[in-house]
Amino acid sequence: MSDSPNKRDQLLQRFDFAQKQNLDLKEEIEQYAKDHDAFNTPFMEGSTFNTVLKTLQDERDLVFNGDNRKIILNVDQHSNELDYLITKIEEQINHYGEIKMGLNIYFKGIN
């Protein structure tokens, strides 16, 4: 048996990481907005804190949910779609990192 995870396991790991990152980021942005009464303050790319929070919640509801996790658990590990899905989730993880960096640099003053 190989020590490296198969594609399905890689997808599941990234899915779980992105799901947690989504929740953590949503909570951090929401707390900042509450603490600074900033829900209607511009955040990034023309979005307010409120719209960013709504987008994160929508992503959680539509993508990073229990039903999709079950689908991943049952998908054929040799499916041609796995590489594409892994790439898409990695792009989302990177985007979450950009959002967090924007929050830290522009609003919290953390470099």
C-alpha positions, 0 to 999 in steps of 0.5 A: 500500500502506498504512503501517498494519499490517493486523489480522492483522499487529496480532494477530501483533505483540501475540501476539509481544509477549505471548509474550515478556512471558510468558517474561520475567515467568516468568524474573524471577519464577522467579529471585526465588523461587529467590533468596529461597526464595519458591516457596511464599510468597503472591504475589497474589490468593491465589496463591503464586509456584509457582502463578503460575509454573505459570499462566504456563507453562500460558498459554505451552503453551496459548496463546502457542505456535508452533502458534497463531502459525502459525494467526495467520500463515495467518488471513484478515486480514478475519476478524471474530475478529481484533478480539476476539483483539487485545483479549483479548491486550491484556488479557493484556499488561495483566495481565502488567504488573500482575503485574510491578508487584506483583513490583516494588512488594511484593517488590523494593521498586521504585516 
